[in-house]
Amino acid sequence: MARCFVSCQTRLAVDSFCHAAQSDSMKRLIPYMLPALASLSLLASLPFLQPYEAFRLLALAAGLAAWAVMLADSSQRSPTVQVTPLSAAILAFTLWCGFTFFWSVSPFATVIAWGALWLLSLWYLIFAVLPASVLQMGRALGGVVAVCAMMGAWALAQYFIWPQFLNENGNIRFPFADPNNYAGLLNLGIFMSLGLLFSGQNKRGCRVFLLIAAVVMLSALVLIGSRMAMACTVAGLGVFAWLARGGKEGPGPMGLFIGLFMAMVAILLASGLWGGGRLTALERVMELAALSDDKSLSARLDIWASTWELIARHMWQGAGLGTFFLLYPAVRAPSEIYSSGLMAHADPLQFWAEAGFPALALFYAILLMVLFRFYRYWKSSAADTSGRLLVAGLFCALLTLALHLHVTFHLYVPALLVATGLTLGAFARLTTLSTERSTALSFQTLASVIFLGLLAFAVVYQSCLFSEMHARQAAAALERGDLETFSRMVNQAGHEGFGLNPRPYVQAASIPIGLLQTSRGPAEEREALFLQADRLLDQALAASPVNAGAYYSKALLYGVMGRPEIDHFLDLTLKYDPQHRQARQLQQARGRAGVTTP
């Protein structure tokens, strides 16, 4: 009875929302809402401003709003949607990665990573499953190109006008942590713009904008200087030129590529005259061409070898999505000193280590389905000839991404997840053939199972994001000596994290540990402080039993109380992070003092 009541209430809520969407004002706005929300989601996912967590939540909220709008717009026209094998594989991959929460070594990290992964799946489903019009998709893709072109212009501005934004090596990366991610986003934009340019469905002004956008993004990509990104671009341009060789729309492949080549030569020369980087773009290209003493390559080889060790330990079910950064220190090679240790720099390997073999199998199944889908579409006589080159552009964008992510971590970056979901969804929708096998599902099923389920997850996700944000703000407050703000932020982070975030517990324990280190009060008072800190650290370790920082805090706590368990906790710290500097120094100091480990 209760279940029936909930089902009726859900149906009434969806029906009332859909009825409201049929008003004249909503009908006029809907064709523009999907492109606007897609652009907003991509913009919000770019980590320009603090707090990053709030903007990441806005990116997911924009996707949920777009889903609701598309449901409202389409439910009256079509009572069912078609779910293809590709859509089923993407959903299965996403759900399996989320399922690793139940055995994750850090459930909190898994929630954060899974929420980001939904940015890809949600935007894919909006385009591929919900019946958006081709006009809406075209406008949304145009909005993505505009955002990518803006990022290209910003890269040029960093190099020529504001070199203070360049990293310590003189490379363009801001707002991303890694230049490869910047280049990956630009590659998606370049081929998306070429697909729209050659599709023959745009006015002259739009074509001029798309051509300028492609030149700007390609110039920025050259200045970023990612070797693998440029190799993927060349491969993608070659495939696109071959596919477009018979096209009659646009400037023609040969004319286009001559123009792009001339623009690239011009930017190489200009960088030598006015560039603000450590090297000119031409010198950077020459440096990348020389493989001798390549620290980037040697570091990746070390990281991949260490990742294989993690895979051997968690072969089938993984250690939990988003937990690589916790496990990597235990297997990190002593010679690998160049990376931050947060990513495997190879998405397939990291998915395998974190989510097990099923994730790897589904990942490559998705890539093969995209390839097969494109081949079948291109060879089909029923294919829409007016959109063939748009599909070719989207395919080449996905091709460059698929090649590049084998040496970097594109699918862990929110902006690239949004852009990939949009690209993959549009590709899947445009390559759907009438003869394709699919399963029909009702809108009511989608609304109740996917939309409402995601909405419920979004509540948990936003709380976890805010927990991480407040833990970071607490650390900043402690650094500047603001104990009142520190205490408030730690309390908020602990409550918002549902007891799953270990950071606020470790931070809270630092106060009684500090008091024990600096004061010599009565024995009863010291024992009370000890028990308080010990309980907090036990909670941190219950949330993440591989947290080396929590074990080191335990070692400090037991050391200041003069208890022999300090050596046990130092051993555990070095077990999970053999290169933990403070733990090694403390262990060496105890060895010199004649204290031995039991």
C-alpha positions in Angstrom: 0.0 0.0 0.0 2.8 2.4 1.0 4.7 1.5 -2.2 1.6 2.1 -4.3 1.2 5.5 -2.6 4.8 6.5 -3.3 4.5 5.4 -7.0 1.3 7.4 -7.4 2.9 10.5 -5.8 5.9 10.2 -8.1 3.8 9.9 -11.2 1.7 12.9 -10.1 4.8 15.0 -9.5 6.2 14.1 -12.9 2.9 14.6 -14.7 2.4 18.0 -13.1 5.9 19.1 -14.0 5.4 17.9 -17.6 2.1 19.7 -17.8 3.7 23.0 -16.6 6.3 22.6 -19.3 3.7 22.6 -22.1 2.8 26.3 -21.5 3.6 28.7 -24.3 6.4 30.4 -22.4 8.1 27.2 -21.6 7.8 25.9 -25.2 9.6 29.0 -26.4 12.4 28.6 -23.8 13.0 24.8 -24.0 15.0 24.9 -27.3 17.5 27.2 -25.6 17.5 25.7 -22.1 19.4 22.5 -23.1 22.3 24.4 -24.8 22.4 26.9 -21.9 22.5 24.2 -19.2 25.2 22.2 -21.1 27.4 25.3 -21.3 26.8 26.1 -17.7 27.7 22.6 -16.6 30.9 22.7 -18.5 31.8 26.2 -17.3 31.0 25.3 -13.6 33.2 22.2 -13.9 36.3 24.2 -14.8 38.3 24.8 -11.6 38.9 28.5 -12.0 37.5 29.6 -8.6 37.3 28.4 -5.0 35.5 26.6 -3.6 35.8 24.0 -6.4 33.4 21.7 -4.6 30.5 24.1 -4.9 31.1 24.6 -8.6 31.3 20.9 -9.2 28.0 20.5 -7.5 26.6 23.2 -9.8 27.8 21.3 -12.8 25.8 18.2 -11.6 22.8 20.3 -10.8 22.8 21.8 -14.3 22.8 18.2 -15.7 19.9 17.2 -13.4 18.0 20.4 -14.5 18.6 19.5 -18.2 17.3 16.0 -17.6 14.2 17.3 -16.0 13.6 19.8 -18.8 14.0 17.1 -21.5 11.7 14.8 -19.7 9.1 17.5 -19.5 9.5 18.5 -23.1 9.4 14.9 -24.5 7.0 12.9 -22.3 3.9 14.2 -24.1 5.3 13.5 -27.6 6.8 10.1 -27.0 5.8 7.8 -24.1 8.9 5.6 -24.5 12.6 5.9 -25.1 15.0 3.4 -26.7 18.0 2.1 -24.7 20.8 0.7 -26.9 23.6 -1.7 -26.0 26.0 1.3 -25.8 23.7 3.1 -23.3 23.4 -0.1 -21.3 27.2 -0.6 -21.2 27.7 3.0 -20.0 25.1 2.6 -17.3 26.6 -0.8 -16.2 30.1 0.7 -16.1 28.9 3.7 -14.0 26.8 1.5 -11.6 29.6 -1.0 -11.1 32.0 1.7 -10.2 29.5 3.0 -7.7 29.0 -0.5 -6.3 32.7 -0.6 -5.2 31.6 1.7 -2.4 30.6 -1.4 -0.4 34.2 -2.8 -0.2 36.1 0.4 -0.8 39.1 1.2 1.5 37.7 4.7 1.6 34.0 4.9 1.0 34.1 8.7 1.2 36.6 8.9 -1.7 34.4 6.6 -3.7 31.4 8.8 -3.2 33.3 11.9 -4.4 34.7 10.1 -7.5 31.4 8.4 -8.4 29.6 11.8 -8.2 32.1 13.2 -10.7 31.7 10.1 -13.0 28.0 10.8 -13.2 28.7 14.0 -15.0 29.7 11.9 -18.1 26.9 9.4 -17.8 24.2 12.0 -17.1 25.0 14.2 -20.1 25.4 11.1 -22.3 21.9 9.9 -21.3 20.3 13.3 -21.9 21.5 13.3 -25.5 21.5 9.6 -26.3 18.4 8.3 -24.6 16.0 11.3 -24.2 14.7 12.5 -27.6 16.4 15.9 -27.9 16.0 17.5 -31.3 19.0 17.7 -33.6 18.7 21.5 -33.4 19.0 21.4 -29.6 22.0 19.1 -29.9 23.6 21.4 -32.5 23.2 24.4 -30.3 24.5 22.5 -27.2 27.6 21.4 -29.2 28.1 25.0 -30.4 28.0 26.1 -26.8 30.7 23.5 -25.9 32.8 24.8 -28.8 32.4 28.3 -27.5 33.6 27.3 -24.0 36.5 25.4 -25.5 37.4 28.3 -27.7 37.4 30.6 -24.7 39.8 28.2 -23.0 42.0 28.3 -26.1 42.0 32.1 -26.0 42.8 32.0 -22.3 45.8 29.7 -23.0 47.1 32.1 -25.6 46.7 35.0 -23.1 48.6 33.1 -20.4 51.5 32.5 -22.8 51.7 36.0 -24.4 50.3 38.4 -21.8 50.1 36.9 -18.3 53.0 34.5 -17.9 52.6 34.5 -14.1 49.9 31.9 -14.6 52.3 29.4 -16.2 53.6 26.6 -14.0 57.1 26.3 -12.6 58.3 24.7 -15.9 56.8 27.5 -18.0 54.0 25.4 -19.3 50.3 26.4 -19.7 48.0 24.5 -17.4 45.8 26.8 -15.3 43.0 26.1 -14.3 43.9 22.4 -14.7 46.4 20.5 -12.6 48.0 18.9 -15.6 48.6 20.4 -19.1 47.5 17.2 -20.7 43.9 17.7 -19.4 43.9 21.2 -20.9 45.1 19.8 -24.2 42.5 17.0 -24.0 39.6 19.5 -23.6 41.0 21.5 -26.6 41.2 18.4 -28.7 37.5 17.7 -28.1 36.6 21.2 -29.0 38.8 21.2 -32.2 37.1 18.2 -33.7 33.6 19.2 -32.6 34.1 22.6 -34.3 35.4 20.8 -37.5 32.4 18.5 -37.5 29.9 21.4 -37.2 31.9 23.4 -39.8 31.7 20.7 -42.4 28.1 19.6 -41.6 26.7 22.2 -43.9 23.9 23.1 -41.5 25.2 26.5 -40.3 25.0 30.0 -41.6 28.1 31.8 -42.9 28.7 33.7 -39.7 28.6 30.5 -37.7 31.1 28.9 -40.1 33.5 31.8 -39.7 33.3 31.5 -35.9 33.8 27.7 -36.0 36.9 28.2 -38.3 38.4 30.8 -36.0 37.6 28.7 -32.9 39.4 25.7 -34.5 42.5 27.9 -35.3 42.6 29.4 -31.7 42.3 26.0 -30.1 44.9 24.3 -32.3 47.3 27.2 -31.6 46.7 26.9 -27.9 47.3 23.1 -28.1 50.6 23.7 -29.8 51.7 26.1 -27.1 50.7 23.7 -24.3 53.2 21.3 -25.8 51.8 18.0 -24.8 53.6 15.4 -27.0 50.8 12.8 -26.8 48.1 15.4 -27.3 49.7 16.7 -30.5 50.2 13.1 -31.7 46.5 12.4 -31.1 45.6 15.6 -32.9 47.6 14.6 -36.0 46.0 11.2 -36.0 42.5 12.7 -35.6 43.1 15.2 -38.4 44.3 12.5 -40.7 41.2 10.4 -40.1 38.9 13.4 -40.5 40.6 14.4 -43.7 40.1 10.9 -45.1 36.5 10.8 -44.1 35.8 14.3 -45.4 37.6 13.8 -48.7 34.3 13.5 -50.6 32.4 16.3 -48.8 31.2 19.3 -50.7 30.4 21.6 -47.8 32.9 23.9 -46.0 36.3 25.1 -47.3 37.4 21.6 -48.3 39.8 19.4 -46.4 42.9 20.5 -48.2 42.2 24.2 -47.9 41.3 23.7 -44.2 44.4 21.9 -43.3 46.6 24.3 -45.2 45.0 27.1 -43.2 45.5 25.2 -39.9 49.1 24.5 -40.8 49.8 28.1 -41.6 48.2 29.2 -38.3 50.4 26.7 -36.5 53.6 28.0 -38.2 52.6 31.6 -37.3 52.0 30.7 -33.6 55.4 29.0 -33.5 57.1 32.1 -34.8 55.2 34.4 -32.6 56.1 32.5 -29.5 59.7 33.1 -30.2 59.2 36.8 -30.4 56.6 37.5 -27.6 56.2 34.3 -25.6 56.5 34.3 -21.8 57.3 30.7 -21.3 60.6 29.0 -20.3 60.9 27.8 -23.9 59.4 29.0 -27.2 56.8 26.7 -28.7 59.3 25.6 -31.4 61.9 24.8 -28.7 59.3 22.9 -26.8 58.4 20.8 -29.8 62.1 20.1 -30.4 62.5 19.1 -26.8 59.6 16.8 -26.9 60.9 15.2 -30.1 64.1 14.2 -28.3 63.2 11.1 -26.2 66.5 10.9 -24.4 66.4 11.8 -20.7 62.6 12.0 -20.8 61.5 12.4 -17.2 57.8 12.4 -18.1 58.1 9.0 -19.8 60.3 7.4 -17.2 58.0 8.6 -14.4 55.0 7.1 -16.2 56.7 3.8 -16.6 57.5 3.8 -12.9 53.9 4.7 -12.1 52.5 2.0 -14.4 54.8 -0.7 -12.9 53.6 0.3 -9.4 50.0 0.3 -10.5 50.4 -3.3 -11.7 51.3 -4.2 -8.1 48.0 -2.7 -6.9 46.1 -4.5 -9.7 47.6 -7.8 -8.6 46.3 -7.2 -5.0 42.8 -6.1 -6.2 42.4 -7.9 -9.5 38.7 -8.7 -9.6 36.8 -6.2 -7.5 39.2 -3.3 -7.1 39.9 -1.3 -4.0 37.1 1.2 -4.5 36.7 4.0 -7.1 38.8 7.1 -6.3 41.2 5.4 -3.9 44.3 5.2 -6.0 45.9 8.2 -4.2 45.6 6.3 -0.9 47.1 3.0 -2.1 49.8 4.3 -4.4 52.3 5.4 -1.7 52.7 1.8 -0.5 53.9 0.7 -3.9 55.6 3.8 -5.2 59.0 3.3 -6.7 61.8 5.3 -4.9 62.9 6.6 -8.3 59.5 8.0 -9.0 59.7 11.6 -7.6 58.1 13.7 -10.3 54.4 13.0 -9.9 52.0 14.0 -7.1 51.0 10.4 -6.7 47.3 11.1 -7.1 46.7 9.5 -10.5 48.0 6.5 -12.5 48.3 8.5 -15.7 46.5 5.8 -17.5 42.7 5.7 -17.1 42.3 2.0 -18.0 44.9 0.9 -15.4 43.4 3.2 -12.7 39.9 1.9 -13.3 41.3 -1.7 -13.1 43.1 -1.0 -9.8 40.1 0.8 -8.3 37.1 -1.0 -9.7 38.5 -4.3 -10.8 38.4 -6.3 -14.0 34.7 -5.8 -14.7 35.3 -2.0 -15.0 38.2 -2.6 -17.4 36.1 -5.0 -19.5 33.2 -2.6 -19.6 35.5 0.3 -20.4 37.0 -1.4 -23.5 33.6 -2.8 -24.5 32.3 0.8 -24.7 35.3 1.8 -26.9 34.7 -1.1 -29.2 31.0 -0.3 -29.4 31.7 3.3 -30.4 34.1 2.0 -33.1 31.6 -0.6 -34.4 28.7 1.9 -34.2 30.6 4.4 -36.3 31.6 1.8 -38.9 28.0 0.6 -39.2 26.7 4.1 -39.6 29.3 5.1 -42.1 28.7 2.1 -44.3 24.9 2.2 -44.0 23.0 3.5 -47.1 20.3 4.8 -44.7 22.7 7.2 -42.9 21.8 10.8 -42.9 24.2 12.3 -45.5 23.8 15.9 -44.2 25.1 15.0 -40.8 27.8 12.5 -41.8 30.7 14.9 -41.3 29.3 16.1 -38.0 29.4 12.4 -36.9 32.9 12.1 -38.3 34.0 15.1 -36.2 32.5 13.7 -33.1 34.1 10.3 -33.8 37.5 11.9 -34.3 37.0 13.8 -31.0 36.3 10.6 -29.2 39.3 8.9 -31.0 41.8 11.5 -29.8 40.3 11.2 -26.2 40.5 7.4 -26.3 44.1 7.4 -27.5 45.3 10.2 -25.1 43.6 8.8 -21.9 46.0 5.8 -22.0 48.8 8.1 -20.8 46.9 10.5 -18.7 43.8 10.8 -16.5 41.1 12.5 -18.5 38.2 10.6 -17.0 38.9 11.8 -13.5 38.6 15.5 -14.5 35.1 17.0 -14.1 35.4 19.3 -17.1 36.5 16.5 -19.4 33.8 14.2 -18.1 31.1 16.8 -19.0 32.6 17.4 -22.4 33.0 13.7 -23.1 29.4 12.9 -22.0 28.1 15.6 -24.4 30.2 14.4 -27.3 29.5 10.7 -26.7 25.8 11.3 -26.3 25.5 13.4 -29.5 27.5 10.7 -31.3 25.3 7.9 -30.1 22.1 9.8 -31.0 23.2 10.8 -34.5 24.4 7.2 -35.3 21.2 5.5 -34.2 19.7 3.6 -37.1 16.1 2.4 -37.4 17.4 -1.2 -37.7 19.3 -1.1 -34.4 18.3 -3.4 -31.6 17.2 -1.6 -28.5 14.9 -1.9 -25.5 11.9 0.5 -25.1 11.4 2.0 -21.6 8.7 4.4 -20.5 9.4 7.9 -19.3 7.7 7.1 -16.0 10.4 4.4 -15.4 13.2 6.8 -16.3 11.8 9.5 -14.0 11.4 7.2 -11.0 14.5 5.1 -11.4 17.2 7.3 -12.8 16.2 10.9 -12.2 14.8 10.5 -8.6 17.6 8.1 -7.8 20.2 10.7 -8.9 18.4 13.4 -7.1 18.6 11.4 -3.8 22.3 10.7 -4.5 22.9 14.4 -5.2 21.8 15.2 -1.6 24.5 12.8 -0.2 27.1 14.0 -2.8 26.6 17.7 -2.0 27.0 16.9 1.7 30.3 15.0 1.1 31.6 17.8 -1.2 30.9 20.4 1.5 32.6 18.1 4.1 35.7 18.1 1.9 35.5 21.9 1.4 35.2 22.6 5.1 38.0 20.3 5.9 40.2 22.2 3.5 39.1 25.5 5.0 39.8 24.1 8.5 43.4 23.3 7.4 43.8 26.9 6.1 42.4 28.3 9.4 44.8 26.3 11.5 47.7 27.4 9.4 46.9 31.1 10.1 46.2 30.4 13.7 42.4 31.0 13.7 41.4 28.3 16.1 37.7 29.4 16.3 37.2 29.1 12.6 39.2 25.8 12.6 36.9 24.3 15.3 33.8 25.4 13.5 34.9 24.1 10.1 36.1 20.7 11.6 32.7 20.2 13.3 30.9 21.0 10.0 33.1 18.7 8.0 32.6 15.8 10.4 28.8 16.2 10.4 28.5 16.6 6.6 30.8 13.6 5.9 28.4 11.1 7.5 31.4 9.8 9.5 33.1 8.7 6.2 35.6 11.5 5.8 38.7 10.8 7.8 40.2 14.3 7.4 38.2 16.2 10.1 38.9 13.5 12.7 42.6 13.7 12.1 42.4 17.5 12.1 40.4 17.5 15.4 42.9 15.1 17.0 45.8 17.5 16.2 44.5 19.9 19.0 44.7 17.5 22.0 48.0 16.1 20.6 49.4 19.6 20.4 48.3 20.4 24.0 50.0 17.2 25.1 53.2 18.1 23.4 53.4 21.7 24.7 51.9 21.4 28.3 52.6 19.3 31.4 49.3 19.3 33.2 48.0 16.8 35.8 48.0 13.2 34.8 44.2 12.9 34.8 44.0 15.9 32.4 46.6 14.4 30.1 44.9 11.0 30.1 41.6 12.6 29.2 43.3 14.5 26.2 44.9 11.2 25.2 41.6 9.3 25.1 39.9 12.1 23.2 42.6 12.1 20.5 42.7 8.3 20.4 38.9 8.0 19.8 39.1 10.6 17.0 41.9 8.8 15.3 40.1 5.5 15.7 37.1 7.1 13.9 39.4 8.3 11.1 40.9 4.8 10.7 37.4 3.2 10.7 36.6 5.5 7.7 39.8 4.7 5.9 42.0 1.9 7.3 44.8 2.7 4.8 45.2 6.4 5.9 48.9 6.8 6.6 48.3 10.3 8.1 46.0 8.9 10.7 48.6 6.2 11.7 51.3 8.9 12.0 49.1 11.0 14.2 48.6 7.9 16.3 52.4 7.4 16.5 52.8 11.0 17.7 50.0 10.6 20.3 51.5 7.4 21.8 55.0 8.8 21.6 54.1 12.0 23.6 52.5 9.7 26.2 55.7 7.5 26.3 53.8 4.4 25.3 55.6 1.5 23.4 52.8 1.3 20.7 54.5 4.2 18.9 56.7 1.8 17.0 53.7 -0.2 15.9 52.0 2.9 14.5 55.2 4.1 12.9 55.5 0.7 11.1 51.9 1.0 9.9 52.5 4.5 8.7 55.5 3.3 6.6 53.6 0.3 5.4 51.0 2.5 3.7 53.4 5.2 2.8 57.1 4.0 2.8 58.3 7.5 1.8 56.4 9.4 4.7 59.1 11.9 5.5 58.1 12.7 9.1 57.6 9.1 10.1 61.0 8.1 8.7 62.7 10.9 10.5 60.9 10.0 13.8 61.8 6.3 13.4 65.5 7.2 12.7 65.6 9.6 15.7 64.3 6.8 17.9 66.9 4.4 16.5 69.7 6.8 17.3 68.3 7.2 20.8 68.6 3.5 21.3 64.9 2.7 21.2 64.2 -0.4 19.2 61.0 -1.6 17.5 59.4 -4.6 19.3 
